[in-house]
Amino acid sequence: MKIAVIGLGYVGLPLAMVFAEAGIEVVGIEAVAERCDEVNAGRSYIQDVPGDALKAMVDKGLIHATTDYAETEDCDADIICLPTPLNANREPDLTLVKQATEQLAGHLRRGQLVTLESTTYPGTTRDELAPILEAGSGLTAGVDFHLAFSPERVDPGRTDYTTKTTPKVVGGLTQACTERALQVYGPALDHVVPVSTPEVAEMTKLLENIFRSVNIALMNELAMLCDRMKVDVWEVIDAAATKPFGFMKFQPGPGLGGHCIPIDPFYLSWKAREFDFWTEFIELAGKVNENMPYFCVEKLHRALNTRGKSLNGAKILVLGVAYKADIDDLRESPALKVIRLLRSQGAAVDYHDSYCPELPEFGLSSVPLDDHRPLAAYDAVTIVTAHSDVDYRAVVDEADLVVDFRNATAGIPSAGNVWKL
């Protein structure tokens, strides 16, 4: 068996590795030629894919990358793993997926499986991809070739559940399409879960991330209320989490990041309007989460005021800019919005993040945490992403003011210089 993976990013490259490590040849189709060169040299640009492991697969001839869609012609399956962002109006943007599908259609042959893994709204596989593939190939979906949707479930930086070990949901256009998808994914993945249609699989992905978005929004709203009531929200959450049933622990924070949770709910909200249905609960959660960076900056301003200082002209150090701890992923990171808001109010901002050494859009580089730039030189140090390689006890001891949005300073004695979310 030979597989084509279209898009070698956070989803595609780890998936290509899983197939290759199962002894299945993979051709990676990647629009960025420089990425192809990196892959073919065995150099990984994705944190979850070790460079030595990638090189081993390349050296065995099990992975190679190209920009040429013609190489999909002798593949048994084509798996599309491309970004599906929101446009400026917060509406689904399927441009990259559609462009790739058009290119793929010209090389499609009978018997091949095409699977979409990119997050999208229910109906995309059937109503968008199938017509493009049929028009470009002259073949009929579900008759001449197989078509399915299988949502990616990548959680960057996670080691307990990986691309290989996380159950894989698959929904085909027909029962035969589903069975073919099971045959393709089965040899490489530990557990494949068939569902009846692509729409079920598409909705499954949205539900997973909407569930997280809504519950995080609940915690964020509670955090804002507790702030006003002068109640420690972190202690409340920890106490509630002692209940062995009926409660799942979610944590508040400065906002949502990553490609999925901040974006996926809007896919469903947009599609729901087609059916004269308004997902008010989902949209309210989105509003709460979108507001958190503003709330955090306002709280930082209040903390400075207690020291007779203003944000305008203040020197602020932001600790952590990746969207979550111990990864290098900046996609939709709330830290970027926090920095933007701080600057708009006249603050001078530095940041430290060993995983993200440069922020070109801000003209900033990560500053070291050492004696050459003491923490006491800043008017405030704010913890936006709690990477585990930072000594937070030293931060508390050395900084004049710490504003902690991640509860990273829990249990660390302070001299009244720590403010929490």
N, C-alpha and C positions, 0 to 999 in steps of 0.2 A: 504494500500500500504506500502511496505517496500523497502528501498533503500540501496544499498551498495555504499559507496564512497571509492575509492581506492586511498590512499595517503592523509594524514591528515596534509598538510602543509598550505602555504599561500592561496591556492585556495580551497583545500579539506575541511579543518575544517570550514571556514566560510560558505561553501555550505552545509555542514552537518547541521550546525546550522539553516540555512534558512528552510531546510526541516523539522527539528525537531520542530521548532517554529510554523510550519504549522500543527503540529500534526501527522507528518509522521515519522514512526520508521526508524532509520538510524543505520546501522552497518558500522563502519569505519575500513577499512583494511589498516593497517600500518606496514611496514617492521621493523620499529624501536620499539622494545618491550617497551622501556622506555617511548616513546610517548604514547603508548597504556595505560600504567599505569597512566600517567598524565591525559589523557582524562577521563579515568574511575574514577579517583579521583575528577574530576571536576576542574582540574587546567589547565588553558589555557597558552600556550606558543606562541600564535599568538596575536599580539597587537589588531587586529580588532575584536577579540572574547573575550568579558569580561568574567572573571573567574566565576562571580556569575551567569551569564546567562548560561554558559556551565554547571555549577553544577546543575542548575535548570532542564535542559534537561536530564542530567544523572540521577538525582533523580526520574524523571518521567518515566524512562525507555525508553526514546526516542532516546538516543545515547549511544552506547557502542563501544569500539574499540577492535580489535583483530588482530593477525598476521595470522589467519587461513582463507584461501580462501574458505574452505568448508562452511563457514557461508553465502556465497553468494547464495547458492543453493535455499534457500527459499525467495530470494529477487525478486522483480518485475523488478528492473533495477540495472545495475552496471555502475557507473560513474567513469571513470579513470581520476585522477587529479595528474599526476606525472611530475616531471621536465623533460624538453627536452633541455639540454644544448648543446653547441657546443664543439666539441673535440679540441685537440691541433692544428689541421689544419683548424679550423673555419668551420667545416662541421657538419651537424646535427648528434646528438647522441641520438638515440631512444632506447638505451639499456634498460632503466628502464621501458619504456612503453611496449616494446616487452616482457620483462621478466614477467611483471604483466599480460599481455594478455595471455601468455602461461599458467600461473597458473590459470587464470580465466577460460580458455577454458575447463579444466578438470572438471569444476563444472557447466558449462553452461547447461541450460535446455530450452526446447521449450517455446516460447512465451516471453522470457526475452528480455529486451532492454539493449544494451551495448552502452554507449556514451563515446567518447573521448573528453576531454576538454583541453588537453595539446596542446600548440602551436606547429604547425608543418607545413610542406609544403603540397600543394594541392596534393591529391592522397594517403595520408598516410592511411586514414580510409579504403578506398576501396582496395588498393594494398598491405598494410602491415597488418592491423588488421584483415580484413575479412579472408584471408587465414590461419592465425594462429588460429583464433577462429574455423574455419571450420575443420581444420586438428585435433585439439585437442578435438573437441566435436562430430564430425561426423554429425553436423547439417549444414544447408545451410543458409548463411546470406541473409536477405531479404525474406526468405521463412519460415524457422523454428524459427528464432529469428530476432529481430530488431537491426539495427546498424545505428548510427548517429554520427555526429560531432557537438559539440556546444562549441565554443571558450570561454574560461574564459576571463572576462573583469575586473579583480580585480585591483584596484588602492589602495595599502595599505595606510591607514591613512585617506582616504577620507570618509567624512560623508554625503555629499549631494547626492552622488550616491553610493549605496552599492550593494552587491551581489543580494539582493532582488529587489532593485529598478532599477538597470541598465537593459535595454532591453536585452533579451537573444536570440541570433541567433541560429537556429537549422536547420541542413540539414541532411536528412536521405538518406540511400542507395536507398530506394524506397519511394513512396508517403505514403505507410502504415507505414514505419519506421518513417517518419517525424511526422505523425499523432500520433503515439504512444509516441514519444518524447514530443510532445505538451501536451499529457495527463499526462505525468510524471512530467514535469516541471511546467505546468500551475497552479496547486494548491498551489505552494510554491513561485512562482515569479510573480511580478506585470505585466510583459509584455513579451511575447515570440514571436519572429519574425521568421516565417518559410521561408526557402529558398529552392531552387529546388534540390540541391545535397550537399553531404559532401564537395566537392571541392569548391563550392561557399562559404560555411561557413569557410573552411580553409583559403581561399584567403582573405575573409573579415577581419579576425584577422590580417593577415599580412599587409593588406593595412592600417588598423588603425594605426599600430605602425610604418610602413614605412613612413606614412604621417607625423608623429611626428618627426621621425628621420631626414627626409630630411629638414623639416622646422627648426628644431633646428640646423642642420648643416649650413643652410643658415645664421642663426643668429650668429653662432660661427665664420663663415668665415667673416661676416661683422664686428664682434667684433675685429678680428685680423687686418682687414683693418683699422678700426677706430683707433685702437691702434697706428698704424703706422702714420696715418694722424693727430693724436692728436685731435680726435673728440670723444665726450662722446656718446658711443653707447647706453647707457641706455636712455639718453635724446632723441636720434633719435627714438628709439623704442616707447617710450611713446608718442612722437609727432605723429608718424605714426598711433598709435592705436586710435587717436582721429577721424580718418576717420571711418564713420559709416558703410561702405560697402567695400568689396574687400580687406580687410586686416584682418588677424588673428594674435593676439599677441603671439609670441613665444620668449623665453628668452635664451640668451647664458649662458654658464656655463663651469665648469672645465671638462666636459665630461658627457657621459650618464651612468645611472645606472639602477638597477632593472633587473628582469629576462627577460622582454619583449623587450624594445626598442633597447638595444645594440645587441640583439641576433636575433630577428625575421627577419630583412632584409636579413641576411645571409642565412636563410632557403630558401627564394625565389630566391636569387642569385644562390645558389647551384642547386636548381631544374631547374632553367631557362637554365643552361648549358646543361642539358639533351636534350633541344629543340634547341640547337645551337643558344641560345639567351643570350646576355650579358647585364645585368642590370647596365649599366655604371653609370646612375644617382644615383641609390641606393648605389652602391659601392663607388662612390665618397663621398656621404654623410657619409658613414661609415668611410672613411679615415679621413675626416675632424674632425668628432667627436672623433675618436681614438687618434687624434693628440692633442686634447685640454689639457690633463694633461701635456704634454711636453711644450706646449706654456705657460701654467700657471706657471710652475716651472721656465722657462726662464724669465718670467716677474718678478717673485719673486727675481730672481738673479739680474736683472737689478735694482730693487728697493733697494736691499742691496748695490749694487755698488754705489748708490748715497750717501750712508753713509760711503763709504770707506770700505765696508765689502764684504766678499765672502760667497757663500753657504758652502764651505768647512770650517767646524768648527763653523758655525752659529747655534745658538739656535733658533729653530722654533717651534711655537705653532700652531697646526692645529685645527681650530674650526669646528666641525662637520665632522663625518666620515660616517654616514648613506647615502644612495644614494639620499635621498631627505629629506626635512624638516619634523621634528616632527614624525618620525617613527624610528623603530629600525632595519631596513632592510639593510644589508650590501651587498646584491647580486650585483655584478658588479659595486660596488661603485667607482667612479673616485677618491675619497679620498685615497683609498688604493694604487692606482697607484701613486698618488702624493707623498704619504709617501715613497713609494718604491724608487721613483726617487730622492727625497730629500736625503734619506739615501745613495743612490749610489753616490751622489756628496759630501758626507762627512758631511752633516748636522746632528745635534743632534735634534731629533724630539720628542715632546710631543704632546698629543692631549687632547681635551675636548669634550665629547659628553655624555650627561646624558642618552641618549637612548641606547648607546652602551658602557657599562662600561669596556669591555675587548676587546683587539685585540690580541688573542693568537699567531697568525702567526708572529706578530712583537714583542711579549713579552712586550706589552704596556698595561697600564691601564689608564683610563680617569683621568686626573688631575683636581682637583677642581679649580674654579675661585674664589679665596679668597686671603686674605692678606698673607697667608702662602707661596704662590707662586705668587708674583706680576707679572702682565703682562709686566711691564718695565724690568723684568729680561730676557726677550726674545729679540733677535735681530729683530724678525719679528713675527707678528701674522697674519695668513692667514685664511680667512673665506672661507671654501670649501662647507659647508652645513649650511644653515642659519636657525637653530632651533629657534623657537620663545621664548624659555626660557632663551636666552642669552641677557644681557643688552649691546647692541652694542654701546650705547652712552658712557658707562663706558669703553668699549674696546678702542674706539677712544681716550678718554681722558687719559687713563692710558698707552697704548702701545706706544712704540717709533715709530714703523712702522706697519701699517695695510695694508695688500694686500687683497682686497675684490673681490672675484670671483662671488658673488651672489647679489651684489647691496644692501646688508643688511644695509649699512651705509648711504643710500640715505637720504638726508635732515639733516644729523647730521653735525654740524659745526666742522671743524678740523683745526689743525695748520699746514697743509701741510703734515701731516704724513700718509694720506690715498691714496693708489693706487687702482684703480679699473680695472676690466677686460676691 
